[in-house]
Amino acid sequence: MSSIAYFDNAATTYPKPEIVYTFMDSIHRELGVNVGRGQHKLAAKASALVEETRWLLLELNHCTNKRVVFTPSATLALNAILRGISLDYNANVYVSPFEHNAVTRVLHFLSKIHRINIHILKCNKNSYEYQVHEIKKQFEATKPDLVVMSHASNVCGVIAPIFDICALSKHYGALNVIDMCQTMGLLDTNISNENIDYCIFAAHKALYGSLGLGGFISKECIQLEPFLYGGTGIDSANQSMPDNTPERFEVGSPNIVAIAGLNASLRWIKEKGIKTVYKNEHSNHCRLLSLLHEYDNIKVLSPMSSEKSVGVVSCVFDGYGSDSIGHILSNNDIAVRTGLQCSPLAHRFIGTFPAGTVRFSVGFFNDDNDFVKLDKALKYVHDNS
């Protein structure tokens, strides 16, 4: 176990459950072959592992009516969707004020190709809560064609009321894309809802799996143009991409070891119970908020209620830039994330652009030693301000 007090779980959860390490190692040694590229027994076992992992994801999210597509990252999954959707000229795209560059940079690129109108969903400037009534008025005034929302912000942790907003936008026939990188595996969410078209996941975050794997969950019948082209292991004589999902979007050799890590973490979540995972993180979240509020030189820029956010908390420190605090904490063996966290739109909204914030994010495995170490470091900063 690392001696670092790790408060950077929004970037990637660490450590992982022990079963993730052991299962990935065994796959490397015993089943490190390609999927569906051979008729031999090892290839068949690898294919079965991938299909089991898809099923575990659908089961976790209560959506066995949908389909899983694996990609090398959540960013590639967002590119596949946003660049695969056929947006009309002058289409109206709504995003939350908390979106990651994985969304906003793709939309910026698309705006150069054909005109799209980007609108920001209304949120309260003080509480960061979504103003559903005002969003309803926005949609009435300007019909939505596409809505993209982070289920929880990677800057301040606020949780979006995705079902309410998706119901409103679907009234106008909009496509709804939910970025669940901070929530899938943590919040028990039923995404079988027909108003939700696409959900994005990253294996290495709240799912407690490995880096190198992401993807999306979608309805069975999806109409996306492929973003990438190449070998899929099936129908090799055809120079067009397959029509069926997921093969249409899974190009090249899948990361079987990362998929094995996700398989193991999903079994761990199932055994623990997702509500138990949330309860443990929520306890750590409350403890973090309580500790930060003890210091009058720290301003917390996240919802005051831990019920309305996940364990991601942004702060600014009197008299210090975020990078300076990051160096001090690092020198005291504490890991945090500083700056803009790849979400400049969010920092413009909360008023911390361009300097950014110090972001603390807890996970299941934070313990007493982490908080004791953090308290000691925060006291040092306070006493030397």
C-alpha positions in Angstrom: 0.0 0.0 0.0 1.3 3.4 -0.9 2.3 5.9 1.8 0.6 8.7 -0.2 -2.7 10.0 1.1 -4.6 9.8 -2.1 -7.3 12.4 -2.7 -7.3 12.3 -6.5 -10.0 9.7 -7.1 -11.9 11.8 -9.6 -8.9 11.4 -12.0 -8.6 7.6 -11.3 -9.6 5.6 -8.3 -6.7 4.3 -6.3 -6.0 1.8 -5.0 -8.1 -0.8 -6.8 -9.7 -3.8 -5.2 -7.1 -6.6 -4.8 -9.2 -8.8 -7.1 -8.5 -6.4 -9.9 -4.8 -6.8 -9.6 -4.8 -10.5 -9.3 -7.3 -11.2 -12.1 -5.5 -8.9 -14.5 -2.2 -10.6 -13.8 -3.8 -14.1 -14.3 -5.2 -12.9 -17.7 -1.8 -11.7 -18.8 -0.3 -15.0 -17.9 -3.1 -17.4 -18.9 -5.4 -15.7 -21.4 -3.4 -12.9 -23.1 -4.8 -13.6 -26.5 -6.9 -11.7 -29.0 -10.7 -11.8 -29.0 -12.6 -13.5 -31.8 -9.5 -13.7 -34.0 -9.2 -17.5 -33.8 -11.2 -20.6 -33.4 -9.0 -22.0 -30.7 -10.1 -22.4 -27.0 -8.2 -19.5 -25.7 -9.8 -17.1 -28.2 -13.2 -18.5 -27.2 -12.5 -17.9 -23.5 -11.3 -14.4 -24.2 -14.5 -13.7 -26.1 -16.6 -15.1 -23.3 -14.9 -12.9 -20.8 -15.7 -9.8 -22.8 -19.3 -10.8 -23.2 -19.6 -11.5 -19.5 -18.2 -8.0 -18.7 -20.8 -6.4 -21.0 -23.5 -8.3 -19.1 -22.2 -7.2 -15.7 -22.2 -3.6 -16.8 -25.8 -3.8 -18.0 -26.8 -5.6 -14.9 -25.2 -2.9 -12.7 -27.1 -0.2 -14.5 -30.4 -2.1 -14.7 -30.5 -1.9 -18.4 -30.4 -5.3 -20.0 -32.5 -3.8 -22.8 -29.4 -1.9 -24.0 -26.0 -2.6 -25.5 -22.3 -2.0 -24.4 -19.6 -0.7 -26.7 -16.0 -0.8 -25.5 -13.5 1.9 -26.5 -9.9 2.7 -25.3 -11.2 5.6 -23.3 -14.3 7.6 -22.4 -13.0 10.5 -24.6 -13.0 8.2 -27.6 -16.5 7.1 -26.7 -17.7 10.7 -26.7 -16.0 11.3 -30.0 -17.7 8.3 -31.5 -21.1 9.6 -30.4 -20.8 13.3 -31.0 -19.0 12.9 -34.3 -21.3 10.0 -35.3 -24.5 11.8 -34.7 -25.9 13.5 -37.9 -26.5 17.0 -36.6 -28.5 19.3 -38.9 -27.1 22.7 -39.9 -28.0 25.2 -37.1 -28.8 22.4 -34.6 -29.3 23.4 -31.0 -26.9 21.6 -28.6 -27.4 22.1 -24.9 -24.6 21.3 -22.4 -24.3 21.7 -18.7 -21.9 24.4 -17.4 -19.7 21.6 -16.0 -18.7 19.8 -19.1 -15.2 18.3 -19.6 -13.0 19.1 -22.6 -13.9 15.6 -23.9 -17.3 17.2 -24.7 -16.5 20.8 -25.3 -13.5 20.4 -27.6 -15.4 17.9 -29.8 -18.3 20.4 -30.1 -15.9 23.2 -30.8 -14.4 21.1 -33.6 -17.9 20.3 -35.0 -18.9 24.0 -34.9 -16.1 24.6 -37.5 -17.4 22.0 -39.9 -21.1 22.9 -39.8 -22.8 25.5 -37.7 -24.3 24.4 -34.4 -25.7 26.6 -31.7 -24.4 25.7 -28.2 -26.5 26.6 -25.2 -25.7 26.3 -21.5 -28.3 24.6 -19.2 -29.4 27.0 -16.4 -27.9 26.3 -13.0 -27.8 28.3 -9.8 -24.6 30.3 -9.4 -24.5 29.9 -5.7 -25.7 26.3 -5.0 -24.7 25.0 -8.5 -28.0 23.1 -8.6 -29.8 22.7 -11.9 -32.8 24.9 -12.4 -35.2 22.5 -14.0 -38.0 25.0 -14.3 -35.7 27.5 -16.1 -34.4 24.7 -18.4 -37.9 23.9 -19.3 -38.3 27.5 -20.4 -35.0 27.3 -22.4 -36.3 24.3 -24.3 -39.7 26.0 -25.0 -37.9 29.1 -26.4 -35.3 27.1 -28.4 -36.0 23.5 -29.3 -33.1 21.1 -28.3 -31.7 18.7 -30.8 -28.9 17.3 -28.6 -28.4 17.5 -24.8 -25.0 16.5 -23.2 -24.7 16.4 -19.4 -22.2 15.2 -16.9 -24.1 13.1 -14.3 -21.7 14.6 -11.7 -19.2 17.4 -12.2 -15.5 16.5 -12.1 -14.8 19.9 -10.6 -17.4 20.4 -7.9 -19.3 17.1 -7.7 -22.8 18.4 -8.3 -25.2 15.8 -9.4 -27.5 16.5 -12.4 -31.2 15.6 -12.4 -30.7 13.6 -15.6 -34.2 12.0 -15.6 -36.0 15.3 -15.3 -34.0 17.0 -18.0 -34.0 14.1 -20.4 -37.8 13.8 -20.1 -38.1 17.5 -21.0 -35.7 17.3 -24.0 -37.1 14.1 -25.3 -40.5 15.9 -25.6 -38.8 17.7 -28.5 -37.2 14.6 -30.0 -33.7 15.5 -28.7 -30.9 12.9 -28.3 -29.6 12.7 -24.7 -26.0 11.9 -23.9 -25.0 11.4 -20.2 -21.4 11.4 -19.1 -21.3 9.0 -16.2 -17.6 8.8 -15.7 -17.8 10.1 -12.1 -21.0 8.1 -11.2 -21.2 4.7 -12.8 -20.3 2.2 -10.1 -21.1 4.7 -7.4 -24.7 5.9 -7.8 -27.2 3.2 -8.3 -28.8 4.5 -11.5 -31.4 2.8 -13.7 -30.5 3.8 -17.2 -33.0 1.5 -18.9 -35.1 4.7 -19.3 -35.9 5.3 -23.0 -35.3 9.0 -22.7 -31.6 8.3 -22.2 -29.9 7.5 -25.5 -26.2 7.2 -24.6 -24.3 6.8 -21.3 -20.5 7.2 -21.2 -18.3 5.3 -18.7 -14.6 5.1 -17.8 -13.4 1.9 -16.3 -10.7 3.5 -14.2 -12.9 5.9 -12.2 -15.9 5.0 -10.1 -16.0 1.5 -11.6 -12.6 0.8 -9.9 -11.2 -0.9 -13.0 -8.1 -0.3 -15.1 -6.8 2.5 -17.2 -7.1 2.0 -21.0 -10.8 1.2 -21.2 -14.0 3.2 -21.6 -17.1 3.0 -23.7 -20.8 3.7 -23.9 -24.1 2.1 -23.2 -26.8 2.7 -25.8 -30.1 1.6 -27.1 -30.1 -1.5 -29.2 -30.9 0.3 -32.4 -28.5 3.2 -32.8 -27.7 5.2 -35.9 -24.2 6.5 -35.7 -21.7 6.8 -38.5 -18.4 5.0 -37.5 -15.8 7.3 -36.1 -12.9 4.8 -36.7 -12.5 2.2 -39.5 -10.6 -1.0 -39.6 -10.6 -4.7 -38.6 -13.3 -6.1 -36.3 -12.5 -9.8 -36.5 -15.7 -10.5 -38.4 -16.9 -10.1 -42.1 -13.3 -9.5 -43.2 -14.1 -9.6 -46.9 -16.5 -6.7 -46.6 -14.8 -3.3 -47.0 -17.6 -1.5 -45.2 -17.9 -1.5 -41.5 -20.4 -4.1 -40.0 -23.9 -2.8 -39.4 -24.4 -4.5 -36.0 -23.5 -3.2 -32.6 -21.0 -3.4 -31.0 -18.8 -4.6 -33.8 -19.5 -1.5 -35.9 -17.6 0.6 -33.3 -15.1 -1.8 -31.8 -12.1 -1.5 -34.2 -8.8 -3.2 -33.7 -7.7 -5.5 -30.9 -9.6 -5.0 -27.7 -7.7 -4.4 -24.5 -8.5 -7.8 -23.0 -6.4 -7.2 -19.9 -8.2 -3.9 -19.1 -11.6 -5.6 -19.8 -10.5 -8.3 -17.3 -9.8 -5.6 -14.7 -13.3 -4.2 -15.3 -14.8 -7.7 -15.0 -13.1 -8.1 -11.6 -14.1 -4.7 -10.3 -17.7 -5.2 -11.4 -17.8 -8.5 -9.5 -16.3 -6.7 -6.5 -19.0 -4.0 -6.7 -21.7 -6.7 -7.0 -20.4 -8.6 -4.0 -20.0 -5.4 -1.9 -23.3 -4.0 -3.1 -23.3 -0.6 -4.9 -25.1 1.0 -2.0 -22.3 -0.1 0.3 -19.7 1.4 -2.0 -21.7 4.6 -2.1 -22.2 4.6 1.7 -18.4 4.3 2.3 -17.5 7.0 -0.2 -20.3 9.3 1.2 -18.9 8.9 4.7 -15.5 9.9 3.4 -17.1 12.8 1.5 -18.8 14.1 4.7 -15.5 13.7 6.6 -13.6 15.7 3.9 -16.2 18.5 3.9 -16.1 18.7 7.7 -12.3 18.9 7.8 -12.1 21.6 5.1 -14.7 23.7 6.8 -12.5 23.7 10.0 -10.0 26.1 8.3 -11.0 29.7 7.7 -8.3 30.1 5.0 -10.1 27.6 2.7 -13.1 28.5 0.6 -15.1 25.4 -0.6 -16.6 25.7 -4.0 -18.8 22.7 -4.1 -22.4 22.0 -2.9 -22.6 22.3 0.9 -24.9 19.2 0.9 -23.1 15.9 0.3 -26.5 14.5 -0.7 -26.5 16.7 -3.9 -23.0 15.8 -5.0 -20.4 13.1 -5.2 -17.1 13.2 -3.3 -15.4 15.8 -5.5 -14.7 19.1 -3.7 -13.0 22.1 -5.2 -11.3 24.7 -3.0 -9.3 27.9 -3.1 -6.8 28.9 -0.4 -6.2 32.4 0.9 -2.9 33.8 -0.3 -2.0 30.8 -2.4 -2.5 29.7 -6.0 -3.8 26.2 -6.6 -0.5 25.0 -8.0 1.4 26.2 -4.9 -0.9 24.3 -2.6 -0.6 21.3 -4.8 3.2 21.4 -4.4 2.9 21.8 -0.6 0.5 18.9 -0.3 2.6 16.7 -2.6 5.6 17.4 -0.4 3.5 16.2 2.5 2.6 13.0 0.6 -0.9 14.0 -0.3 -2.2 13.6 -3.9 -4.7 16.2 -5.2 -5.5 17.7 -8.6 -4.9 21.4 -9.2 -5.7 23.9 -12.0 -8.7 23.6 -14.4 -9.1 19.8 -14.3 -9.7 19.8 -18.1 -13.0 21.6 -17.4 -12.5 25.3 -18.2 -16.3 25.8 -18.7 -17.0 24.7 -15.2 -14.3 27.1 -13.8 -15.8 30.0 -15.7 -19.1 29.2 -14.2 -17.9 29.0 -10.6 -15.6 32.0 -11.0 -12.2 30.3 -10.7 -11.0 30.7 -14.3 -8.1 30.8 -15.2 -6.4 30.0 -11.9 -8.4 27.0 -11.2 -8.8 25.2 -7.8 -7.4 22.6 -5.5 -9.6 19.5 -6.1 -10.0 16.9 -3.4 -11.8 13.7 -4.4 -12.4 10.7 -2.1 -13.0 7.1 -2.8 -13.9 3.8 -1.2 -10.4 3.2 0.2 -9.6 6.4 2.0 -9.0 5.7 5.6 -8.2 7.4 9.0 -4.5 7.7 8.1 -5.3 9.7 5.0 -7.4 12.2 6.9 -4.9 12.6 9.7 -2.2 13.3 7.2 -4.4 15.8 5.4 -5.4 17.6 8.6 -1.7 17.9 9.5 -0.9 19.4 6.1 -3.8 21.8 6.1 -2.8 23.0 9.6 0.7 23.7 8.3 -0.7 25.8 5.4 -3.0 27.6 7.8 -0.3 28.4 10.3 2.1 29.6 7.7 -0.3 31.8 5.7 
